[in-house]
Amino acid sequence: MIVLGSRNRKIVINVVASFAVKLLTILISLIIVPLTLTYLSSYEYGVWLTISSVLSWLDFFDVGLGNGLRNKLSESLAFGDIRSSRTYVSTTFFSLMIISITLFILFVVVENFLSFTTIFNVNEDLGQKISVISFYVVFSVCVSFFLKVITYVYFAKQLPVINNIIGLLSQLLSLLFIWILINYYPSGGFEGISIIYSFSPMIVLLFFYPITFSFLYKEISPNIKYIKIKCINQLLTLGTKFFLIQLSCLILYTASNIIISQVLSPDEVTPFNIVYKYFNCIFFVSTIVFSPMWNAVNEAYVKNELEWIKKAMKRMRVILLILLLVVIILISAAKYIILFWVGDSIVVPFPLILTMAIYFYVLIYSSLYSNFLNGMNLLNLQLYIVVAESILFIPLSYYLLNKYGIIGMALALGIVNLPAAIINHIQYSKKINLKAKGIWLK
């Protein structure tokens, strides 16, 4: 009979529950795409994808406070220090609120001076529509910005399944609103879809805030009395590294839509994102398994339980091989699944499918080791690598887009992510075997 420790039991429960939740989330997101394409043209949908990429940049203005909270809160909870835990949560929450208000005011001031037609390379009519909805969309994103502190609490509590449920409910709400829009407000068009996609996450986070801090974890709920300026320095010492890593990843993962739109056309953003979403499903699956390891490894690391970390990695490597087989199957079935999914209106070349599959497996491989390294607070080398990758990415993507078309973007993503996958593996091996020296210890 196998007896699981409390940490292993948490991981197993989260993985099993998260798999069910993520599966539903993926199915709903797949349903939403063709539903949206019946309401918007391929051109309009490509523009919205580009806008949402830009909006996602706002998440990175937390300057690393969120992930700093994730690790610091995990450590304080591991030792039962409730007062420090509440201080970390309160300081982070109100700091993010101030940043959010500042960003929104800044947008309101400069919005009249922006030319959305030029920024997104769209026609004048669509540029006017973007101008109309920009206030509401940015408002909803800014509110979600500071409410997301609850997601870091669940990560620190080793309950990422709750965050997956939040994502599922956001997708469900979007699906419901889009169905209502199509059936009862057929003239809602681009503006309606934009409002739905941006407001749904905010509504769900508003719902979960009192559940989290008034019922489940009242003892660590944000309170202005617990704000400590010196605590910000502690969070930023670790969090700034996360921020810079995230900022570099932002360039890699979200700038692609903007670059495609500028170099080619907003029309080309749609097939690229269809294939991206297709393989992103397997990346979702990998995060279900790998994400709980971050805080579990952090807890084991601060308690010097290195053998537990080694055993956990062995299990994760088996899963990595299984995911490789799944990726191969997805490549083989892509033509038929995408045709069934979105119909024949979107043409997706096989070379794009193949290069995107390679990119996503490189990303999955890298993310396994980065989750372990994050848990051990080994961030410096990761930071150097992703900054170098992000600097290389922009000129490389422009060159490959002009040379190979849309396939060049997937190729650029795969090339720049490969060094991180290799170096993350090497650093983990050196650290866990106590052979790390110099840069490998950072």
N, C-alpha and C positions, 0 to 999 in steps of 0.2 A: 504493500500500500504506500503511495506517494503522499507525503505530507508537505504541503507548501507553507513557507514562511509568510508572514504578513505582507512583506514587500512583494514577493512573487505572486501572492494571492491577489493583491491589488492590480498588478500588471495583467494577470490572466483575465480577471473580471473586466478590466478596462478594454483589453484587446477584443474579447468576445462581444461585449456590449457595443463597443465602438464600431466593430465590423458590421453589425446589423444596422446601426444608425447611419454609418457612412454609405452602406449599400443603398439605403433608401434615399440619402442625400444625392448620391450619384445618379440614381434613376430619375429623381425629380429634376435635377439640373439638365439631364439629357432630354427630358420631356419639354423643359422650358425653351430650349434652343429652337427646335422646329416650330413651336408655338409662337415664339417671338418673330421668327422669320415669315410666318403667315401674316403678321401684323405690320412688320417693317420690311423695307427692301433690304437686299444684301448690303447696299451702300450705307443706309441709315444704321443698320446693325453694326457694321464695321466702325462707323463713327462712334457709336455708343461704347463699343469695346475699347476704343482709343481713349475716350473720356474717362471711363471707369479705371483705366490704367493710370491716368493722371491723378484721379481722386485717391487712388490707393497710396499715392505718395504721402498724403497727409498722415498716414499711420506712422511714418518714420520720423515725424517731428516730435515724437516722445523722447528723442535723444537717448534712447536706450533705457529709460526709466522702467518700462514694462518688463523687459527681460531681466533687468537688474533686480526688480521686485521678485520676479519668479525664482531666482536663485537665493536671494537673501531671505525671502519668506520661507522657502523650503528648508533652509538651514536653521532658522529660528524655531520653526515648527518641529523640526527633528529633535531639538533639545527642550521642547515644551515651553519656550519663552513667549508667552502670549502678549506681554506688554510690548516687546520689541516688534512682534508680528503686527500688532495694531498700529504702531508707529510707522512701520514700513508702508502698510496699506494706506493710512491716512495721508502721509506725506506724498506718496505717489499719486493718489486720487486727486488731491487738490492742486498739485503741480500740473497734472495733465489738464485739469479744468481751466487753469489760468492760461496754459499754452493754447488750448482749444478756443477760448474766448478771444485771445490775441489774434489767432489765425483768421477767425471769422471776421473780426473788425478790419483786419488788413485787407481781406478779400473785398469787403463792402466798399472800402476806400478806393481800391485800384480797379474794380470791376468795370467801371465806365470807360476806363482807358484801354481795355483789352479788346483786341480784334479776334473773336473766336473763329471767324472765317479764315484768317491767316494762320492762326495757331494750329487748327485741326485740318487745314487744307480742304475746306468744304465750300459748297456754293453759298451764296448770300442768304438764301432762304433758310437753309439749315443753320447757318451761323446765327441768324436772328432767333431761331428756336432755342439754341443752346443758351443764348443770352437771357431768354425769358426764364428758363428753368434753373439757371446756375445758382441763384440765391437759395432756392429751396434744397437743391441737391447738396450744396456745400454746407448748409445749415445742418442737415441730417447727418452728414459725414462727421462734422465737428462734434455733434452731441455723442455719436457713437465712439468717437475718439477717446473721451475720458470715461465713458461707461465700460469700456473694454477692460478696465482694471479688474473686473470680476472674473474675466477669463484667466488672468494670471494667478488669481487665488485658487481656481480649480486646478491649474497646472501644478502649483505648489503643494496642493493637497493630494496630488497624484490621482486626479479625477478628470483626465482629459475627455472622458466620455461625455461629461456635462457640456463641454465646449462643442463637441460634435453634435449634441442635441440642439444647442443654440443655433448652429449652422443649419441643421435640418429644418428647424422651425422657420428660420429666415427664408429658406428655399420654398417651404410649403406656403408661406405667406405670399411670397412673390408669385408662385403658381396660381394661388387663389385670386389675387388681384389682377393678374394678367387675364385669367379666364373671365372675370367680371368685366374688364376693360374691353375684351374682344366681343363679348355678347351684349353688353349694355352701353358701351361708349366707343363705338367704332371710329369716331373722329378724334379720339385721344392721341393717337399717333406717337410720334417720337417723344413728345413731352410727357405723356402718360407713362410710357415704359421707363423713362429715366427716373421719374418720381418713385415708381414702384420699386425699382432695383435699389435705389438709395435709401428709401424710408423703411423697407422691410427689416433690415438688420437693426436699425435704431429702435423700432417698436419692440422687437424681441428682447433686446438688451434692457430696455425700460421695464419690461415685464420681469426679467430675471434679477434686476437689481434688488428689489425688496425681498425676494425669495432668498437671495444670497446673504444679505446683510441684516435682515430683520428676523429671519427664522433659522437658517442653517448655521451661519457663522457670525452671530451678533457680537461675539466677544472680540472680533477683529474688524468690525465695521468702521468706515471712515468717520473720523471725528476731528474737528478743527483743533481741539485741545491737544491732540497727539502729534501735531505737525512739529517736526524738528528739522531745522535748517541743516544741521550737521549730518542728518540722515540722508539728505539729498546727495551730499558728497560721497557717502558710502555707496549709495545706489548708482551714482554716476561713475565712480571708480571702475566698477564692473560693467555698468550699463552702457557707458560711452563706447566701449569696445563692441558690445552687441550692436549698438546704433550704427557704428561705422561699417560693421559687417553687413547689417541689414541694408544700409544705404547703398553699398556696393552691389548687393544682390538685387536691389530695386532697379538699378541700371540694367542688370542682366535680364531680369524677368518681366519688367513692365515697359521698358523703353522700346521693346521690339515692335509693339503695335504702332507707336508714334513714328518710328523710323520707316516701317513698311508703308504707312500712310503717306509720309513725306516723299520717300524715294519712288514708290510705285503708285499706289492709289488706295483710298479707303476700301475699295472693293476687294483688294487682295488681303486685307486684314481678316475677312470672314473665313475663307478656306484655311488660312493659317491657324485661326483660333478653333476651327472645327477639329482639326487634327490635334491641336494642343489639348483641347478638352477631352478628346478621345483617350489619349495616353495619360492625361492627368488623372484619369480614374485609377490607374495602377499606382500612381504616386500617392493618391489619397489612401489607398490600401496600405502602402508602406508606412505612411505617417501614423496610421492606426496602431501599428506594431512598434514603430521606432519612437514615437513621441513620448510615451510613458517612460522610456528609458532615461530621458534627460534628468528628471527630478529624482527618479529611483537611483540612478548612478550618483547624483549629487548627494543624496542621503548616505549611500554606501561609502562614498569617497570621504566625506567629513568624519565618518566613523572608522575610516581606514580598513574597510572590508573589500580589499582588492580581489580576493578569490571569488567573491560573489560577482564582481564586475566581469572577471574572466569567463565565468560560466555563462553569464548573460550574453556576452558577445558570441560565444560558440553557438548558442541557440539562434541568435540573430543572423549569423552567417548561413545557417541552413535555410532560413526564410529568404535570404538574399538569393540563393540558388533557385528556390521555388519561384520567386518573382521574375527571374530571368526566363524561365520556361513560360510563364504567363505572358511576358512581353513578346516572345517569339510567336505564341499563339495569336496574340492581338495583331501582330504584323500580318500573319497569314489570313486572318479573317477581316482585316480592316476594310477592304473594298466593299464587302457585302454588308457589314454592319453600318458603315457610314451611309451607304446607299439606302438602307432600310431606315436609318435614323433621320436624315435630312432630305432624302429624295435625290433626284438627278440634277437639281438646279445648281448645286455647288460641285464643281469639278475639283477633285483632289488627286494630284499626281502621286504615283507610287514612290518616287524618290523622296518626296516630302514626308510620306508615311515612315519610310525607313530611317531617314536622318532624325526625325522627331523621336522615334523609338529609341535610337541610340542615345540621343540627348537625355531622355527621361531616365534611362537605366543608369547612365553616368551620374545623374542627379540623385537617384535613389541610393546608389552606392556611396556617394559622398555624404548624403544626409545621415546614413547610419552612423558613420564614424563621427560626424560633427555633433550628433546628439550626445554621444559618449564624451567627446572632448568638452562640450558645453557644460556637462554635468561635473566635469573635473576642473572647470574654470580655466581651461587651456584655450585662450582666445587670441593671443598675439599673432601667432603664426597664421591662424585662419584669417585674421584681419589683413595681414600683408598679402596673402594669396588672393583674396577676393577683391582687394583694391587694385592689384595688378591686373586681374581678370577684367574688371569693369573698365579700366583704362584701355585695355586691348580691344574690348568688345565693340565699342562704337566704330572705330575705323575699320575693323575687320568685318562687321556686319554691313557697313556701307559698301565695302569692296565686294563682298560675296553676293549681296543683293543685286548689285549692278552686273555682276558676272553670271550668276546662276538664277536670278529671279527669286521668288519667294522661298525656294529650297535653301538658298544661301543663308537665310536667317536661322533656320534650324541647325544648319551646319556650323554657323558661328557660335550658337549657344552650346553645342556639343564640344567644340574645340576649346572654348575658354573655361568650361567647367571641368575638363579632364584633369588639369594639374591639381585642383583641390581634392578630387577623389583619390588620387595617388598619395598626395602628401598627408591627408587626413589619416589614411590607413597607416602610413609609416609612423606618424607621430603617436597614434594610439598604441601601436605595437611597442615602440620604444618606452613609452610612459608606463604601460601596464607591466612590462618586464623589468622596470627599474633601470633602464639603460639610456634614458633620455638625458642629454646634456645640452647646455647652451640654449640655442633657439628652440630646441625640441621641448624644453621645459616651460615654454611661454605660450 
